[in-house]
Amino acid sequence: MGFKSDKAKVLEDLENLNFDHEARSGRIEEENLLAAGVISPEEAAEIVAQSRGNDYELRPHHQVKYPPVWILTPLVKGTNWYVKGYFLADQTWFISFHPSNS
């Protein structure tokens, strides 16, 4: 896959509520605002929709080789966002969804 197809899949899955969240240690309220219910799937889709090709990166997963992890870093209304996830079993899995510190 690539930027356009990954972005389209994330937007489709947010619209259809076809997503889940990777369990992580730490404060979910800070690292995944979508999982914490701080932002809605509609708000998340608005953020993802602002991503451009230069806001996209693909990396190996931090624990296993597959699936590859995509990272989106869009600037939305003056706020830099950090959105990290992957696709597994025809579903989007979010690892992180929060404003960036940089």
Secondary structure, 3 states (H helix, E strand, C coil): CCHHHHHHHHHHHHHCCCEEECCCCCCHHHHECCCCCCCCHHHHHHHHHCCCHHHEEEECCCCCCCCCEEEECCEECCEEEEEEEEEECCEEEEEEEEECCC
